[in-house]
């Protein structure tokens, strides 16, 4: 018996890297898996369905249940077809793991509008479309008296939580996903839906290029950058055991599980009267001295 027996999960971008690791881990714990991937390049170009087919074949060979799906998560109607495919194949839906993404690394002074729009389109619109259709199904299910035990698992990033040099668009999109998760958790709990987000660190097509030195841990006694290390927490978040956890962002790396503390009110001064512009500088300097030092933007010294 696995902790996800008879639960159905859709995983986007599931043909490689972290998505593939999630798919295999969910299947090993008894879940029915929809392996969604259109097979694009790292920058979002091209199409190749063979990788998704390969993940499905591996799951089935191990005795699991899975189907491949090649729909585009950024297309509103196609996203509904992904949800419908899960229902047609397995009769229910319990979990959506929004994992698919692209990256267009560029220093801000060289960034283009096309690169910005493409990054927002895949990450933010992609997260919205499929989750929105899944929520429609879960709300209807609740109205029919069949209480859903549903999960949305989004993918943010350390870049979204603290910024990353040469990744203005990616960092902005991932920060937006963290905020989206908080809103989903606050609004959807009444329907039996939780929403949490991940900021995973592992060896993928994206990170091998951007952080080659950090990702080179294959020869170590413990390969900390193996994507399979992240999967157990994701599977648990998709299980019935996690119903009490919502609105959280987890940083996951190797054997580390870290709960992000989020934005909080920091030091403040209130003189109960309007400030003069010339007074503000001294006040801000005092507040800066009192604050907890922020984490550095990735890529800075």
TAPELIN-V910598 format. One record per pair of residues at least 4 apart in sequence whose ideal C-beta (glycine too) atoms are under 6 Angstrom apart, sorted by the first residue. I is the first residue (numbers start at 1). J is the second residue. Records with the same first field share a line. If there is no record, write none. Layout:
I = J / J
This chain:
1 = 5
2 = 29 / 30
3 = 29 / 239
4 = 26 / 29 / 30 / 31 / 239
5 = 30
7 = 31 / 94
8 = 32 / 86 / 90 / 92 / 93 / 94
9 = 26 / 31 / 33 / 95 / 238
10 = 34 / 86 / 96
11 = 19 / 22 / 23 / 97 / 99
12 = 36 / 73 / 98 / 99 / 100
13 = 19 / 37 / 99 / 100
14 = 19 / 23 / 35 / 36 / 37
15 = 37 / 51 / 52 / 55
16 = 20 / 51
17 = 204 / 227
18 = 200 / 202 / 204 / 227 / 230
19 = 99
20 = 55
21 = 227 / 228 / 231
22 = 97 / 231 / 234
23 = 33 / 35 / 55
25 = 231 / 235
26 = 31 / 33 / 235
27 = 33 / 59 / 64 / 66
29 = 235
32 = 65 / 90
33 = 66
34 = 67 / 69 / 86
35 = 52 / 55 / 56 / 66 / 68
36 = 69 / 82
37 = 52
38 = 47 / 70 / 72
39 = 47 / 48 / 49 / 51
40 = 44 / 45 / 46
41 = 45 / 46
42 = 205
43 = 102
44 = 102 / 118
49 = 70
52 = 68
53 = 68
56 = 66 / 68
59 = 64 / 66
67 = 89
69 = 82 / 85
71 = 78 / 81 / 82
72 = 78
73 = 79 / 100 / 126 / 129 / 130
74 = 121 / 122 / 125 / 126
76 = 129
79 = 129 / 130 / 133
80 = 133
82 = 130
83 = 133 / 134
84 = 88
86 = 90 / 93
94 = 150
95 = 151 / 238
96 = 130 / 131 / 134 / 152
97 = 153
98 = 127 / 154 / 155
99 = 155
100 = 126
101 = 122 / 123
102 = 122
103 = 170 / 206
104 = 115 / 119
105 = 166 / 167
106 = 110 / 111 / 115
107 = 166
108 = 168
111 = 115 / 168
116 = 169
117 = 121
119 = 169 / 170 / 173
120 = 124 / 173
121 = 125
122 = 126
123 = 173
124 = 173 / 176
127 = 154 / 177
128 = 132
131 = 152
138 = 148 / 150 / 191 / 193
139 = 191
141 = 146 / 148
142 = 147 / 148 / 191
147 = 192
148 = 192
149 = 192 / 240
150 = 192 / 193
151 = 194 / 238
152 = 184 / 195
153 = 196 / 237
154 = 177 / 181 / 197
155 = 198
156 = 160 / 174 / 177 / 178 / 197 / 199 / 249
157 = 174 / 199
158 = 162 / 199
159 = 164 / 167 / 170 / 171 / 174
160 = 171 / 174 / 175 / 178
161 = 199
162 = 295 / 297
163 = 171 / 297
164 = 171 / 298 / 299
165 = 299
167 = 171
178 = 197 / 249
181 = 195 / 197
182 = 247
184 = 188 / 195
185 = 195 / 246 / 247
188 = 193
194 = 246
195 = 246
196 = 237 / 248
197 = 249
198 = 250
199 = 251
200 = 230 / 252
201 = 253
202 = 225 / 227 / 230
203 = 215 / 225
207 = 211 / 215
208 = 215
211 = 215
215 = 225
217 = 223 / 224 / 225
218 = 223
224 = 254
229 = 254
230 = 252
231 = 235
233 = 252 / 257
236 = 242
237 = 242
249 = 260
251 = 258
266 = 291
267 = 287 / 290 / 291
269 = 283
275 = 279 / 280
296 = 300
